[in-house]
Amino acid sequence: MSLTALFYVLVYFFGLFKALLGKPIFGLYAYFFAFYLHAPSRWWGKGLPDVRWSLLAAAVTLVAIFLRPRSEKKIWFNFVENKLFFMFVIYIVFQTIWALNLDIHLEYVFLVLKFSILIFIIQNSIRSEKDLVGVLVVNLLGVCYFTFLGMTSHSGGRLEGIGTSGLESANQLGQHMATVLTFSAYLLLCDFGKKKYLLILPIVIALNGVLLTESRGVILSLAVVGLCSLLVVPAMAKKQYAFYAIMGSLAGVVLIGPQIIERFDSMRGLGESGEQDSSAASRMVIINAQIDMFLERPLLGHGHKGTVLLSNQFIPDKYLTTSGGGQARRASHNFLFALLVDHGLIGTSLYLMIIFSCTRKVWHIHRSSKDNDDSRVLVVVIIGLGLALVCFMVAGMGSNNKKLEIDIWLYAMIALVYGKIVQSRLERKFGASSKSQEGIENS
């Protein structure tokens, strides 16, 4: 066993051990640790047992949560987002009746069931501001690890193929990293004293990692987030926001490379070859085909991967691609149209309602925090999480991110932080009583 593998095992099982001692947050840390390091895909992991490390960490964390005293109430359906996602899961299960390919659709059924459990784990593991900040920092360090791999072992071209399961492509990897970068950057606006300056270097490294993916959609999403951030500047951190916004913009200009500029030029046929990027040119062709697919079954949808399964019927042959010697197909490159084709108006509406509910809560906290003595950490973090959700969804308009799970983390944390802020306000107003718990339920 290599020293790296030994380090992995010691850190991982230390987290699980601490979780079973009554601190489930360490089990969640172990889950993220396994997610980012992903032993099965690393050379040093070949000598380790064939274990589903993330699944084991989630299972142990669940046990740790239920081992806590009964007086500590569990969060089940306290939040609207939880209920909406559960309704979405139920609908996905019902879709097995008419899905185009049952085996493919069942993969997504199991995935959304896993996501619903993950929401429960996140919301019941994060019990304090310290836990919340810890989760954000662990994810930032995980993204820095991806960047380290890209800078030390990647042979050139776009950064891809070094992520964990589900983050194989440059676009998927970039979307995940940019989302983490967005909410991590807002930690600099918290009142941590001089300790927060230790986050500057990891944030710069994460930004460099995002740019290494050379994903145009991701870079555009960061630009959109920058504009949206002007609408939700935390009232208690306006000066700090202005300073870090300027520094972040300068860092982006310095780190952006000629390859990225060339990729943007190729969208208009201004690249070295003088030809328009075929990948960019095919986007609208696929979307137009997806509109036709959607109109065939607008209410119920075709089931998971409907675009792939129907592509050879709706998309011209010259835009189809063959992988693994199979039949020529083409996958969706747009999250919204993937939802519409796969799950119809019913499933898409449920999912968009979750996003709308999260953004509404972030906006409400931003507007009302001026008149309340809220925790600066919670207010700043929920704004960062909200902008991270904007980043993820905008990036998804250029590359389908439906199977990624970081948006699930955001739904869980935004609802949780909102509940903590509302509970704190009620406790200040009425005192610590049952009224405070009633205030966060169904919020």
Buried (B, 14 or more C-beta within 10 A) or exposed (E): EBEBBEEBBEBBBBBBBBBBEEBBBBBBBBBBBBBBBBBBBBEBBEEBEEEEBBEBBBBBBBBBBEEBEEEEEEBEBBBBBBBBBBBBBEBBBBBBEEBBBBEBBBEBBEBBEBBBBBBBBBBBBBBEBEBBBBBBBBBBBBBBBBBEBBEEEBEEEBBBBBBBEBBBBBBBBBBBBBBBBBBBBBBBBBEBEEEBEEBBEBBBBBBBBBBBBBBBBBBBBBBBBBEBBEEBBBBBBEEBBEEBBEBBEEBBEEBBEEEBEBBBBBBEEBBEEEEBBEEBBBBEBBBEBBEEBBEEBBEBBBBBBBBBBBBBEBBEEEBBEEEEEEEBBBBBBBBBBBBBBBBBBBBBBBBBBBBEBBBEBBBBBBEBBEEBEBBBBBBBBBBBBBBBBBBBBBBBBBBBBBBBBBBBBBBBBBBBBBBBBBBBBBBEEEEEEEEBBEBBEEB
